[in-house]
Amino acid sequence: MDIITRWIDRSATLRITALDATRACRTICLIHGLDGEPARALSQAICGGLLMASDLKSMQTFSLQLDWGGWTSHVDATLEGLVRGLLVKRSHESTSARVQGRRFGQKGLVYQSIVDVAATDPAGALEGFLLQSDQQPTLVDLQVDLDREGLPSSARGAWLHGFPDTKPEHLAQFLSSWRSRGEGWNAVSPWMGLVVGPWDALGSKEPQAFCPCSEEKAMGALVALGRKTLEEAHEEGRDLEIICDFCHSRYAFQAGTLLSLLDGAAQA
């Protein structure tokens, strides 16, 4: 089962957010027909977006855009573990990365940060982003394994949050202790094997692939095209449609229906 867990060391040395999002990543890769390295890249970005969303307030969404190498990924994730993502091939390669992190609340954009870092993978890019944005010791570990079909067989991530007095080398030691055990860490109990403790649980969630697109939102977007465009489509007998980039859901409407909506909004 996919899971996100959060833990804190009682001595206030370290917080850990860990996740296993294998099923969610696999579902999203299948939606987009991705396998091999593109599937690994998107899965790493999805795990990263879910980790970043673990610090949100309720009813907020974290929107993560990563530009690195020859790829651009877009991930939207919530505190409740709902996530969607897509991967786009760029027209050029880059030796650095750009990370754009935005928090959205019910009234719109709450916070935005754009950071350029020297990184060639999502984990390095996110780590550089957090170091510059939060000004606290931090490490990000993203692990994605692929099966024979090139789809994620394991997609896990961990975010180690330091405190002002935490030494960066301590975080590196903690991460090394995970990796030295061979089998890696477990999202259910990521503190196992660490020398610090005892640990208190801060909560757990189940990440799920989910897209908030809807017929209502699609109709609103098409109505926003304006009366001239809708009247031209109506005269030509054309339907207007929107296909969601994230989940590929298709929403099609008769132009006359959209014009009626536009007239109703004008009279309200």
C-alpha positions as CSV (number, residue, x, y, z in Angstrom):
1,M,0.0,0.0,0.0
2,D,1.2,3.5,-0.8
3,I,1.9,5.6,2.3
4,I,3.3,8.9,3.5
5,T,4.5,9.1,7.1
6,R,5.9,12.0,9.1
7,W,8.2,11.7,12.2
8,I,10.1,14.0,14.6
9,D,13.0,13.2,16.9
10,R,12.1,14.3,20.5
11,S,15.5,15.9,20.9
12,A,14.5,18.3,18.0
13,T,17.4,17.1,15.8
14,L,15.5,15.9,12.8
15,R,12.2,15.6,11.1
16,I,11.6,12.9,8.5
17,T,8.9,12.7,5.8
18,A,9.0,9.4,4.0
19,L,6.7,7.9,1.4
20,D,6.1,4.9,-0.9
21,A,4.1,6.1,-3.9
22,T,4.7,3.1,-6.2
23,R,1.1,2.6,-7.1
24,A,0.3,6.3,-7.8
25,C,3.5,6.7,-9.9
26,R,2.7,3.5,-11.9
27,T,-0.8,4.7,-12.5
28,I,0.3,8.1,-13.8
29,C,3.0,6.6,-16.0
30,L,0.4,4.3,-17.6
31,I,-1.9,7.3,-18.2
32,H,0.9,9.0,-20.2
33,G,2.3,5.9,-21.8
34,L,5.7,6.3,-20.2
35,D,8.3,3.6,-19.5
36,G,12.1,3.4,-19.0
37,E,14.0,6.5,-18.0
38,P,11.0,8.9,-18.7
39,A,8.9,6.9,-16.3
40,R,11.7,7.0,-13.7
41,A,12.1,10.8,-14.1
42,L,8.3,11.5,-13.7
43,S,8.1,9.1,-10.7
44,Q,11.0,11.0,-9.0
45,A,9.2,14.3,-9.6
46,I,5.9,12.9,-8.3
47,C,7.6,11.6,-5.1
48,G,9.3,15.0,-4.7
49,G,6.0,16.9,-5.1
50,L,4.3,14.7,-2.5
51,L,7.1,15.3,-0.1
52,M,6.9,19.1,-0.6
53,A,3.1,19.0,-0.1
54,S,3.6,17.3,3.3
55,D,4.3,20.8,4.8
56,L,1.1,22.4,3.4
57,K,-1.9,23.7,5.3
58,S,-5.2,22.0,4.8
59,M,-7.0,22.9,1.5
60,Q,-3.7,24.0,-0.1
61,T,-2.0,22.6,-3.3
62,F,1.7,22.5,-4.0
63,S,2.6,23.0,-7.7
64,L,6.1,21.8,-8.6
65,Q,7.8,22.4,-12.0
66,L,11.2,20.9,-12.6
67,D,13.3,21.7,-15.6
68,W,16.4,19.6,-15.8
69,G,18.5,17.9,-18.5
70,G,16.1,17.4,-21.4
71,W,12.9,17.2,-19.4
72,T,10.2,19.4,-17.8
73,S,7.9,17.8,-15.2
74,H,4.8,19.3,-13.7
75,V,3.3,17.9,-10.4
76,D,0.4,19.1,-8.3
77,A,0.1,17.5,-4.8
78,T,-2.0,18.2,-1.7
79,L,-1.5,17.6,2.0
80,E,-4.0,14.8,1.8
81,G,-1.8,12.9,-0.7
82,L,-3.7,13.6,-3.9
83,V,-1.3,13.9,-6.8
84,R,-1.1,14.3,-10.6
85,G,1.8,14.8,-12.9
86,L,3.1,15.0,-16.5
87,L,6.4,15.0,-18.2
88,V,7.4,17.0,-21.3
89,K,10.4,16.5,-23.5
90,R,12.3,19.8,-23.9
91,S,13.7,21.1,-27.2
92,H,17.2,21.4,-25.6
93,E,19.4,19.9,-23.0
94,S,20.6,21.8,-19.9
95,T,23.4,21.1,-17.4
96,S,21.6,23.0,-14.7
97,A,18.1,22.8,-13.3
98,R,15.3,25.3,-12.5
99,V,12.7,24.6,-9.8
100,Q,9.5,26.5,-9.5
101,G,7.5,25.8,-6.3
102,R,4.1,27.4,-5.8
103,R,1.5,27.1,-3.0
104,F,-2.1,27.7,-3.8
105,G,-4.9,28.2,-1.3
106,Q,-8.6,28.6,-1.8
107,K,-8.1,32.2,-2.8
108,G,-5.3,31.7,-5.2
109,L,-1.5,31.9,-5.1
110,V,-0.1,32.0,-1.6
111,Y,3.7,31.6,-2.1
112,Q,6.1,31.3,-5.1
113,S,9.8,30.5,-5.3
114,I,12.0,30.0,-8.4
115,V,15.5,28.7,-7.9
116,D,18.2,27.8,-10.3
117,V,20.6,25.0,-9.1
118,A,23.5,23.0,-10.5
119,A,21.7,19.6,-10.7
120,T,21.0,16.9,-13.3
121,D,18.2,15.0,-11.6
122,P,15.0,15.7,-9.6
123,A,16.5,14.8,-6.2
124,G,19.4,17.2,-6.6
125,A,17.2,19.9,-7.9
126,L,14.8,19.7,-5.0
127,E,17.6,19.6,-2.5
128,G,19.1,22.7,-3.9
129,F,15.6,24.4,-4.0
130,L,15.0,23.6,-0.3
131,L,18.5,24.8,0.8
132,Q,18.0,28.2,-0.9
133,S,14.3,28.5,0.0
134,D,14.2,27.3,3.6
135,Q,17.7,28.2,4.7
136,Q,17.8,25.0,6.9
137,P,19.9,21.8,6.6
138,T,18.0,19.4,4.4
139,L,18.4,16.3,2.3
140,V,16.1,14.6,-0.3
141,D,16.4,11.0,-1.2
142,L,14.4,9.7,-4.2
143,Q,14.6,6.0,-5.2
144,V,12.7,4.6,-8.2
145,D,13.2,1.1,-9.6
146,L,11.7,-0.2,-12.8
147,D,10.4,-3.6,-13.7
148,R,10.9,-5.5,-17.0
149,E,8.2,-3.4,-18.6
150,G,10.0,-0.2,-17.7
151,L,7.3,0.8,-15.2
152,P,7.9,1.8,-11.6
153,S,8.2,-1.4,-9.4
154,S,9.2,0.8,-6.4
155,A,8.9,4.6,-6.0
156,R,10.0,5.9,-2.6
157,G,11.2,9.2,-1.2
158,A,12.4,10.7,2.0
159,W,12.8,14.3,3.1
160,L,15.1,14.9,6.1
161,H,14.4,18.3,7.7
162,G,17.0,19.8,9.9
163,F,16.6,22.5,12.6
164,P,18.7,25.6,12.9
165,D,21.2,23.8,15.2
166,T,21.3,20.7,13.1
167,K,24.7,20.1,11.5
168,P,24.5,19.3,7.7
169,E,27.0,16.4,8.2
170,H,24.5,14.8,10.6
171,L,21.9,14.6,7.9
172,A,24.4,13.0,5.5
173,Q,25.3,10.4,8.2
174,F,21.6,9.6,8.7
175,L,21.1,9.1,4.9
176,S,24.2,7.0,4.7
177,S,23.0,4.7,7.5
178,W,19.8,4.0,5.5
179,R,21.7,3.2,2.3
180,S,24.4,1.1,4.1
181,R,21.8,-1.5,5.2
182,G,21.3,-2.7,1.6
183,E,17.5,-3.1,1.7
184,G,17.1,0.6,2.1
185,W,14.6,2.4,4.3
186,N,10.9,1.7,5.0
187,A,8.3,4.4,4.6
188,V,6.3,3.0,7.5
189,S,9.2,3.3,9.9
190,P,12.0,5.4,8.2
191,W,13.8,6.0,11.5
192,M,14.8,2.3,11.9
193,G,18.6,2.1,12.1
194,L,19.1,5.8,13.0
195,V,21.1,6.5,16.1
196,V,18.8,9.3,17.3
197,G,15.5,9.0,18.9
198,P,13.0,8.2,20.3
199,W,10.6,9.2,17.6
200,D,7.1,10.6,17.6
201,A,4.7,10.1,14.7
202,L,3.2,13.2,13.2
203,G,0.6,11.4,11.0
204,S,0.3,9.3,7.9
205,K,-1.6,9.6,4.6
206,E,-2.2,7.4,1.5
207,P,-1.0,9.0,-1.7
208,Q,-3.4,8.6,-4.6
209,A,-3.3,9.5,-8.3
210,F,-6.1,12.1,-8.7
211,C,-6.9,14.9,-11.2
212,P,-9.4,17.6,-10.1
213,C,-10.4,18.5,-13.6
214,S,-14.2,18.4,-14.2
215,E,-16.9,19.1,-16.7
216,E,-17.8,22.3,-14.9
217,K,-14.2,23.6,-15.0
218,A,-13.9,22.6,-18.7
219,M,-17.1,24.5,-19.6
220,G,-15.9,27.6,-17.7
221,A,-12.6,27.5,-19.6
222,L,-14.4,27.3,-23.0
223,V,-16.9,30.0,-22.1
224,A,-13.9,32.2,-21.3
225,L,-12.9,32.0,-25.0
226,G,-15.5,34.8,-25.6
227,R,-18.7,35.3,-27.6
228,K,-17.1,35.7,-31.0
229,T,-15.3,32.4,-30.8
230,L,-18.4,30.6,-29.6
231,E,-20.7,32.1,-32.2
232,E,-18.3,31.2,-35.0
233,A,-18.2,27.6,-33.8
234,H,-22.0,27.6,-33.5
235,E,-22.4,28.8,-37.1
236,E,-20.0,26.2,-38.3
237,G,-21.8,23.4,-36.3
238,R,-18.6,22.6,-34.5
239,D,-18.3,21.2,-31.0
240,L,-15.6,22.7,-28.7
241,E,-13.5,20.4,-26.5
242,I,-10.8,20.4,-23.9
243,I,-8.5,17.4,-23.2
244,C,-6.8,17.5,-19.8
245,D,-3.0,17.4,-20.1
246,F,-2.7,15.5,-16.8
247,C,-5.3,12.7,-17.0
248,H,-6.3,12.9,-20.7
249,S,-10.0,13.2,-19.9
250,R,-12.0,14.7,-22.8
251,Y,-14.8,17.2,-22.4
252,A,-16.8,18.2,-25.5
253,F,-19.7,20.6,-25.7
254,Q,-22.0,22.1,-28.3
255,A,-21.2,25.7,-29.0
256,G,-24.9,26.6,-28.4
257,T,-24.8,25.2,-24.9
258,L,-21.8,27.3,-24.1
259,L,-23.5,30.4,-25.6
260,S,-26.5,29.8,-23.3
261,L,-24.1,29.7,-20.3
262,L,-22.5,32.9,-21.4
263,D,-25.9,34.6,-21.7
264,G,-26.9,33.3,-18.4
265,A,-23.8,34.7,-16.7
266,A,-24.4,38.1,-18.3
267,Q,-28.0,38.2,-17.0
268,A,-27.0,37.1,-13.4
